[in-house]
Amino acid sequence: MREITYLSCGDCKRKNYVTRKDKRKTPEKLSIKKFCRFCGKHTQHKETK
Ligand SMILES: [Zn+2]
C-alpha cells in the first residue's frame, strides 16, 4: 500500500514535491528540509494530502 503524499513548504504552504510513501513503514508525518523555489531557500517541508 503506497500512497501519494505532497510535501508542502512550512513558510509559504505551497506543495512543492510529490512523493510516495509506505504507510505501514512510516506511519508518522514526514518533515524534510528541502529547497522551496517560491521562498528561494531551504525550508522545512511537511507532509500534506
Ligand atoms: Zn516556500
N, CA, C, O and the ligand as a Tripos MOL2 file, in Angstrom:
@<TRIPOS>MOLECULE
protein
  197   195    50     0     0
PROTEIN
NO_CHARGES

@<TRIPOS>ATOM
      1 N           0.8350   -1.2140    0.0000 N.3       1 MET1
      2 CA          0.0000    0.0000    0.0000 C.3       1 MET1
      3 C           0.8660    1.2590    0.0000 C.2       1 MET1
      4 O           1.3780    1.6820    1.0370 O.2       1 MET1
      5 N           1.0130    1.8310   -1.1600 N.am      2 ARG2
      6 CA          1.7970    3.0630   -1.2450 C.3       2 ARG2
      7 C           0.8620    4.2080   -1.6090 C.2       2 ARG2
      8 O           0.0610    4.1170   -2.5400 O.2       2 ARG2
      9 N           0.9870    5.2620   -0.8640 N.am      3 GLU3
     10 CA          0.1170    6.4100   -1.1070 C.3       3 GLU3
     11 C           0.9100    7.6030   -1.5990 C.2       3 GLU3
     12 O           2.0660    7.8070   -1.2260 O.2       3 GLU3
     13 N           0.2630    8.3850   -2.4460 N.am      4 ILE4
     14 CA          0.8980    9.6180   -2.9020 C.3       4 ILE4
     15 C           0.6810   10.6870   -1.8470 C.2       4 ILE4
     16 O          -0.4440   10.9260   -1.4110 O.2       4 ILE4
     17 N           1.7560   11.3180   -1.4480 N.am      5 THR5
     18 CA          1.6650   12.4110   -0.4950 C.3       5 THR5
     19 C           2.3930   13.6230   -1.0670 C.2       5 THR5
     20 O           3.2800   13.4980   -1.9120 O.2       5 THR5
     21 N           2.0040   14.7710   -0.5950 N.am      6 TYR6
     22 CA          2.6180   16.0120   -1.0430 C.3       6 TYR6
     23 C           3.4340   16.5980    0.0960 C.2       6 TYR6
     24 O           3.0650   16.5020    1.2660 O.2       6 TYR6
     25 N           4.5480   17.2030   -0.2750 N.am      7 LEU7
     26 CA          5.3560   17.9040    0.7090 C.3       7 LEU7
     27 C           5.1810   19.4000    0.4810 C.2       7 LEU7
     28 O           5.5160   19.9260   -0.5800 O.2       7 LEU7
     29 N           4.6550   20.0690    1.4910 N.am      8 SER8
     30 CA          4.4120   21.4990    1.3430 C.3       8 SER8
     31 C           5.3650   22.3000    2.2150 C.2       8 SER8
     32 O           5.7430   21.8940    3.3140 O.2       8 SER8
     33 N           5.7360   23.4520    1.6770 N.am      9 CYS9
     34 CA          6.6620   24.3400    2.3610 C.3       9 CYS9
     35 C           6.0450   24.8600    3.6650 C.2       9 CYS9
     36 O           4.8820   25.2620    3.6850 O.2       9 CYS9
     37 N           6.8050   24.8520    4.7240 N.am     10 GLY10
     38 CA          6.3150   25.3350    6.0040 C.3      10 GLY10
     39 C           6.1460   26.8420    6.0400 C.2      10 GLY10
     40 O           5.4060   27.3660    6.8720 O.2      10 GLY10
     41 N           6.8290   27.5430    5.1400 N.am     11 ASP11
     42 CA          6.7420   29.0060    5.1200 C.3      11 ASP11
     43 C           5.5730   29.5030    4.2610 C.2      11 ASP11
     44 O           4.7240   30.2550    4.7410 O.2      11 ASP11
     45 N           5.5300   29.0780    2.9860 N.am     12 CYS12
     46 CA          4.5050   29.6080    2.0700 C.3      12 CYS12
     47 C           3.3670   28.6210    1.8410 C.2      12 CYS12
     48 O           2.3770   28.9520    1.1900 O.2      12 CYS12
     49 N           3.5050   27.4210    2.3700 N.am     13 LYS13
     50 CA          2.4510   26.3840    2.2950 C.3      13 LYS13
     51 C           2.1970   25.8390    0.8940 C.2      13 LYS13
     52 O           1.2130   25.1340    0.6700 O.2      13 LYS13
     53 N           3.0730   26.1580   -0.0380 N.am     14 ARG14
     54 CA          2.8790   25.6250   -1.3880 C.3      14 ARG14
     55 C           3.3550   24.1810   -1.4460 C.2      14 ARG14
     56 O           4.3080   23.7940   -0.7710 O.2      14 ARG14
     57 N           2.6640   23.3900   -2.2740 N.am     15 LYS15
     58 CA          3.0510   21.9960   -2.4620 C.3      15 LYS15
     59 C           4.1540   21.9280   -3.5030 C.2      15 LYS15
     60 O           3.9170   22.1350   -4.6930 O.2      15 LYS15
     61 N           5.3370   21.6420   -3.0500 N.am     16 ASN16
     62 CA          6.4960   21.6600   -3.9470 C.3      16 ASN16
     63 C           6.9080   20.2850   -4.4360 C.2      16 ASN16
     64 O           7.4680   20.1540   -5.5240 O.2      16 ASN16
     65 N           6.6410   19.2760   -3.6570 N.am     17 TYR17
     66 CA          7.1170   17.9400   -4.0030 C.3      17 TYR17
     67 C           6.0150   16.9040   -3.8530 C.2      17 TYR17
     68 O           5.1590   16.9800   -2.9720 O.2      17 TYR17
     69 N           6.0770   15.9420   -4.7490 N.am     18 VAL18
     70 CA          5.1690   14.8080   -4.6590 C.3      18 VAL18
     71 C           6.0110   13.5880   -4.3680 C.2      18 VAL18
     72 O           7.0430   13.3640   -5.0020 O.2      18 VAL18
     73 N           5.5710   12.8100   -3.4160 N.am     19 THR19
     74 CA          6.3280   11.6180   -3.0630 C.3      19 THR19
     75 C           5.3720   10.4730   -2.7730 C.2      19 THR19
     76 O           4.1800   10.6750   -2.5440 O.2      19 THR19
     77 N           5.9080    9.3000   -2.7890 N.am     20 ARG20
     78 CA          5.1080    8.1340   -2.4060 C.3      20 ARG20
     79 C           5.6970    7.5570   -1.1360 C.2      20 ARG20
     80 O           6.9160    7.4840   -0.9850 O.2      20 ARG20
     81 N           4.8330    7.1490   -0.2260 N.am     21 LYS21
     82 CA          5.3610    6.5370    0.9730 C.3      21 LYS21
     83 C           4.5290    5.3490    1.3860 C.2      21 LYS21
     84 O           3.3320    5.2650    1.1120 O.2      21 LYS21
     85 N           5.1870    4.4530    2.0380 N.am     22 ASP22
     86 CA          4.5470    3.2660    2.5570 C.3      22 ASP22
     87 C           4.0000    3.5820    3.9430 C.2      22 ASP22
     88 O           4.7570    3.8360    4.8790 O.2      22 ASP22
     89 N           2.6910    3.5630    4.0600 N.am     23 LYS23
     90 CA          2.0720    3.9440    5.3350 C.3      23 LYS23
     91 C           2.4170    3.0040    6.4770 C.2      23 LYS23
     92 O           2.4630    3.4140    7.6370 O.2      23 LYS23
     93 N           2.6550    1.7570    6.1510 N.am     24 ARG24
     94 CA          2.9690    0.7920    7.2180 C.3      24 ARG24
     95 C           4.3880    0.9760    7.7340 C.2      24 ARG24
     96 O           4.6660    0.7730    8.9160 O.2      24 ARG24
     97 N           5.2900    1.3680    6.8200 N.am     25 LYS25
     98 CA          6.6850    1.5450    7.2450 C.3      25 LYS25
     99 C           6.8920    2.8780    7.9220 C.2      25 LYS25
    100 O           7.6480    2.9800    8.8880 O.2      25 LYS25
    101 N           6.2230    3.9050    7.4180 N.am     26 THR26
    102 CA          6.3810    5.2330    8.0030 C.3      26 THR26
    103 C           5.0110    5.8530    8.2820 C.2      26 THR26
    104 O           4.5260    6.6780    7.5080 O.2      26 THR26
    105 N           4.4030    5.4530    9.3770 N.am     27 PRO27
    106 CA          3.0790    5.9970    9.7150 C.3      27 PRO27
    107 C           3.1120    7.4390   10.1970 C.2      27 PRO27
    108 O           2.0960    8.1330   10.1510 O.2      27 PRO27
    109 N           4.2600    7.8910   10.6540 N.am     28 GLU28
    110 CA          4.3660    9.2580   11.1560 C.3      28 GLU28
    111 C           4.4640   10.2560   10.0060 C.2      28 GLU28
    112 O           4.8090    9.8970    8.8800 O.2      28 GLU28
    113 N           4.1580   11.4960   10.3070 N.am     29 LYS29
    114 CA          4.2170   12.5490    9.3040 C.3      29 LYS29
    115 C           5.6640   12.8640    8.9400 C.2      29 LYS29
    116 O           6.5460   12.9560    9.7940 O.2      29 LYS29
    117 N           5.8640   13.0230    7.6490 N.am     30 LEU30
    118 CA          7.2070   13.3480    7.1870 C.3      30 LEU30
    119 C           7.4890   14.8240    7.3980 C.2      30 LEU30
    120 O           6.5960   15.6650    7.3020 O.2      30 LEU30
    121 N           8.7400   15.1200    7.6860 N.am     31 SER31
    122 CA          9.1690   16.5040    7.7940 C.3      31 SER31
    123 C          10.6070   16.5820    7.3050 C.2      31 SER31
    124 O          11.5380   16.1610    7.9920 O.2      31 SER31
    125 N          10.7680   17.1260    6.1150 N.am     32 ILE32
    126 CA         12.0720   17.1110    5.4610 C.3      32 ILE32
    127 C          12.4730   18.5180    5.0550 C.2      32 ILE32
    128 O          11.6390   19.3200    4.6350 O.2      32 ILE32
    129 N          13.7590   18.8040    5.1870 N.am     33 LYS33
    130 CA         14.2430   20.1030    4.7490 C.3      33 LYS33
    131 C          14.5610   20.0480    3.2630 C.2      33 LYS33
    132 O          15.4380   19.3000    2.8290 O.2      33 LYS33
    133 N          13.8310   20.8560    2.4840 N.am     34 LYS34
    134 CA         14.0030   20.8640    1.0310 C.3      34 LYS34
    135 C          14.0030   22.2890    0.5150 C.2      34 LYS34
    136 O          13.6090   23.2290    1.2040 O.2      34 LYS34
    137 N          14.4600   22.4150   -0.7320 N.am     35 PHE35
    138 CA         14.5180   23.7450   -1.3290 C.3      35 PHE35
    139 C          13.1430   24.1550   -1.8500 C.2      35 PHE35
    140 O          12.5030   23.4130   -2.5960 O.2      35 PHE35
    141 N          12.7010   25.3420   -1.4500 N.am     36 CYS36
    142 CA         11.4440   25.8980   -1.9560 C.3      36 CYS36
    143 C          11.7740   26.9730   -2.9750 C.2      36 CYS36
    144 O          12.4380   27.9610   -2.6620 O.2      36 CYS36
    145 N          11.2970   26.7660   -4.2100 N.am     37 ARG37
    146 CA         11.6330   27.7350   -5.2640 C.3      37 ARG37
    147 C          10.8210   29.0160   -5.1290 C.2      37 ARG37
    148 O          11.1750   30.0360   -5.7210 O.2      37 ARG37
    149 N           9.7400   28.9750   -4.3610 N.am     38 PHE38
    150 CA          8.9380   30.1760   -4.1480 C.3      38 PHE38
    151 C           9.5680   31.0620   -3.0850 C.2      38 PHE38
    152 O           9.5530   32.2880   -3.1990 O.2      38 PHE38
    153 N          10.1200   30.4370   -2.0530 N.am     39 CYS39
    154 CA         10.8100   31.1840   -0.9920 C.3      39 CYS39
    155 C          12.2570   31.4640   -1.3950 C.2      39 CYS39
    156 O          12.8730   32.4040   -0.8930 O.2      39 CYS39
    157 N          12.7980   30.6480   -2.3030 N.am     40 GLY40
    158 CA         14.1750   30.8040   -2.7400 C.3      40 GLY40
    159 C          15.1840   30.3600   -1.7080 C.2      40 GLY40
    160 O          16.3200   30.8330   -1.6960 O.2      40 GLY40
    161 N          14.7720   29.4530   -0.8390 N.am     41 LYS41
    162 CA         15.6720   28.9570    0.1980 C.3      41 LYS41
    163 C          15.2100   27.5850    0.6710 C.2      41 LYS41
    164 O          14.1380   27.1100    0.2930 O.2      41 LYS41
    165 N          16.0230   26.9670    1.4900 N.am     42 HIS42
    166 CA         15.6490   25.6830    2.0730 C.3      42 HIS42
    167 C          14.7280   25.9090    3.2650 C.2      42 HIS42
    168 O          15.0310   26.6880    4.1700 O.2      42 HIS42
    169 N          13.6120   25.2200    3.2440 N.am     43 THR43
    170 CA         12.6780   25.3210    4.3570 C.3      43 THR43
    171 C          12.2360   23.9270    4.7690 C.2      43 THR43
    172 O          12.4690   22.9510    4.0560 O.2      43 THR43
    173 N          11.6140   23.8510    5.8960 N.am     44 GLN44
    174 CA         11.0900   22.5650    6.3650 C.3      44 GLN44
    175 C           9.8030   22.2600    5.5980 C.2      44 GLN44
    176 O           8.8730   23.0660    5.5740 O.2      44 GLN44
    177 N           9.7690   21.0930    4.9780 N.am     45 HIS45
    178 CA          8.5830   20.6800    4.2390 C.3      45 HIS45
    179 C           7.8410   19.6030    4.9940 C.2      45 HIS45
    180 O           8.4330   18.6490    5.4980 O.2      45 HIS45
    181 N           6.5590   19.7690    5.0620 N.am     46 LYS46
    182 CA          5.7480   18.8100    5.7960 C.3      46 LYS46
    183 C           4.7890   18.0900    4.8690 C.2      46 LYS46
    184 O           4.3860   18.6030    3.8250 O.2      46 LYS46
    185 N           4.4450   16.9080    5.2790 N.am     47 GLU47
    186 CA          3.5500   16.0630    4.5110 C.3      47 GLU47
    187 C           2.1120   16.5760    4.5650 C.2      47 GLU47
    188 O           1.5790   16.8610    5.6370 O.2      47 GLU47
    189 N           1.5060   16.6850    3.4040 N.am     48 THR48
    190 CA          0.0750   17.0160    3.3260 C.3      48 THR48
    191 C          -0.5800   16.1220    2.2980 C.2      48 THR48
    192 O           0.1000   15.4490    1.5230 O.2      48 THR48
    193 N          -1.9060   16.1160    2.2910 N.am     49 LYS49
    194 CA         -2.6030   15.2490    1.3360 C.3      49 LYS49
    195 C          -3.0920   16.0290    0.1280 C.2      49 LYS49
    196 O          -3.7000   15.4520   -0.7740 O.2      49 LYS49
    197 ZN          8.1120   28.2570    0.4340 Zn       50 ZN50
@<TRIPOS>BOND
     1     1     2 1
     2     2     3 1
     3     3     4 2
     4     3     5 am
     5     5     6 1
     6     6     7 1
     7     7     8 2
     8     7     9 am
     9     9    10 1
    10    10    11 1
    11    11    12 2
    12    11    13 am
    13    13    14 1
    14    14    15 1
    15    15    16 2
    16    15    17 am
    17    17    18 1
    18    18    19 1
    19    19    20 2
    20    19    21 am
    21    21    22 1
    22    22    23 1
    23    23    24 2
    24    23    25 am
    25    25    26 1
    26    26    27 1
    27    27    28 2
    28    27    29 am
    29    29    30 1
    30    30    31 1
    31    31    32 2
    32    31    33 am
    33    33    34 1
    34    34    35 1
    35    35    36 2
    36    35    37 am
    37    37    38 1
    38    38    39 1
    39    39    40 2
    40    39    41 am
    41    41    42 1
    42    42    43 1
    43    43    44 2
    44    43    45 am
    45    45    46 1
    46    46    47 1
    47    47    48 2
    48    47    49 am
    49    49    50 1
    50    50    51 1
    51    51    52 2
    52    51    53 am
    53    53    54 1
    54    54    55 1
    55    55    56 2
    56    55    57 am
    57    57    58 1
    58    58    59 1
    59    59    60 2
    60    59    61 am
    61    61    62 1
    62    62    63 1
    63    63    64 2
    64    63    65 am
    65    65    66 1
    66    66    67 1
    67    67    68 2
    68    67    69 am
    69    69    70 1
    70    70    71 1
    71    71    72 2
    72    71    73 am
    73    73    74 1
    74    74    75 1
    75    75    76 2
    76    75    77 am
    77    77    78 1
    78    78    79 1
    79    79    80 2
    80    79    81 am
    81    81    82 1
    82    82    83 1
    83    83    84 2
    84    83    85 am
    85    85    86 1
    86    86    87 1
    87    87    88 2
    88    87    89 am
    89    89    90 1
    90    90    91 1
    91    91    92 2
    92    91    93 am
    93    93    94 1
    94    94    95 1
    95    95    96 2
    96    95    97 am
    97    97    98 1
    98    98    99 1
    99    99   100 2
   100    99   101 am
   101   101   102 1
   102   102   103 1
   103   103   104 2
   104   103   105 am
   105   105   106 1
   106   106   107 1
   107   107   108 2
   108   107   109 am
   109   109   110 1
   110   110   111 1
   111   111   112 2
   112   111   113 am
   113   113   114 1
   114   114   115 1
   115   115   116 2
   116   115   117 am
   117   117   118 1
   118   118   119 1
   119   119   120 2
   120   119   121 am
   121   121   122 1
   122   122   123 1
   123   123   124 2
   124   123   125 am
   125   125   126 1
   126   126   127 1
   127   127   128 2
   128   127   129 am
   129   129   130 1
   130   130   131 1
   131   131   132 2
   132   131   133 am
   133   133   134 1
   134   134   135 1
   135   135   136 2
   136   135   137 am
   137   137   138 1
   138   138   139 1
   139   139   140 2
   140   139   141 am
   141   141   142 1
   142   142   143 1
   143   143   144 2
   144   143   145 am
   145   145   146 1
   146   146   147 1
   147   147   148 2
   148   147   149 am
   149   149   150 1
   150   150   151 1
   151   151   152 2
   152   151   153 am
   153   153   154 1
   154   154   155 1
   155   155   156 2
   156   155   157 am
   157   157   158 1
   158   158   159 1
   159   159   160 2
   160   159   161 am
   161   161   162 1
   162   162   163 1
   163   163   164 2
   164   163   165 am
   165   165   166 1
   166   166   167 1
   167   167   168 2
   168   167   169 am
   169   169   170 1
   170   170   171 1
   171   171   172 2
   172   171   173 am
   173   173   174 1
   174   174   175 1
   175   175   176 2
   176   175   177 am
   177   177   178 1
   178   178   179 1
   179   179   180 2
   180   179   181 am
   181   181   182 1
   182   182   183 1
   183   183   184 2
   184   183   185 am
   185   185   186 1
   186   186   187 1
   187   187   188 2
   188   187   189 am
   189   189   190 1
   190   190   191 1
   191   191   192 2
   192   191   193 am
   193   193   194 1
   194   194   195 1
   195   195   196 2
@<TRIPOS>SUBSTRUCTURE
     1 MET1         2 RESIDUE 1 A MET
     2 ARG2         6 RESIDUE 1 A ARG
     3 GLU3        10 RESIDUE 1 A GLU
     4 ILE4        14 RESIDUE 1 A ILE
     5 THR5        18 RESIDUE 1 A THR
     6 TYR6        22 RESIDUE 1 A TYR
     7 LEU7        26 RESIDUE 1 A LEU
     8 SER8        30 RESIDUE 1 A SER
     9 CYS9        34 RESIDUE 1 A CYS
    10 GLY10       38 RESIDUE 1 A GLY
    11 ASP11       42 RESIDUE 1 A ASP
    12 CYS12       46 RESIDUE 1 A CYS
    13 LYS13       50 RESIDUE 1 A LYS
    14 ARG14       54 RESIDUE 1 A ARG
    15 LYS15       58 RESIDUE 1 A LYS
    16 ASN16       62 RESIDUE 1 A ASN
    17 TYR17       66 RESIDUE 1 A TYR
    18 VAL18       70 RESIDUE 1 A VAL
    19 THR19       74 RESIDUE 1 A THR
    20 ARG20       78 RESIDUE 1 A ARG
    21 LYS21       82 RESIDUE 1 A LYS
    22 ASP22       86 RESIDUE 1 A ASP
    23 LYS23       90 RESIDUE 1 A LYS
    24 ARG24       94 RESIDUE 1 A ARG
    25 LYS25       98 RESIDUE 1 A LYS
    26 THR26      102 RESIDUE 1 A THR
    27 PRO27      106 RESIDUE 1 A PRO
    28 GLU28      110 RESIDUE 1 A GLU
    29 LYS29      114 RESIDUE 1 A LYS
    30 LEU30      118 RESIDUE 1 A LEU
    31 SER31      122 RESIDUE 1 A SER
    32 ILE32      126 RESIDUE 1 A ILE
    33 LYS33      130 RESIDUE 1 A LYS
    34 LYS34      134 RESIDUE 1 A LYS
    35 PHE35      138 RESIDUE 1 A PHE
    36 CYS36      142 RESIDUE 1 A CYS
    37 ARG37      146 RESIDUE 1 A ARG
    38 PHE38      150 RESIDUE 1 A PHE
    39 CYS39      154 RESIDUE 1 A CYS
    40 GLY40      158 RESIDUE 1 A GLY
    41 LYS41      162 RESIDUE 1 A LYS
    42 HIS42      166 RESIDUE 1 A HIS
    43 THR43      170 RESIDUE 1 A THR
    44 GLN44      174 RESIDUE 1 A GLN
    45 HIS45      178 RESIDUE 1 A HIS
    46 LYS46      182 RESIDUE 1 A LYS
    47 GLU47      186 RESIDUE 1 A GLU
    48 THR48      190 RESIDUE 1 A THR
    49 LYS49      194 RESIDUE 1 A LYS
    50 ZN50       197 GROUP 0 **** ****
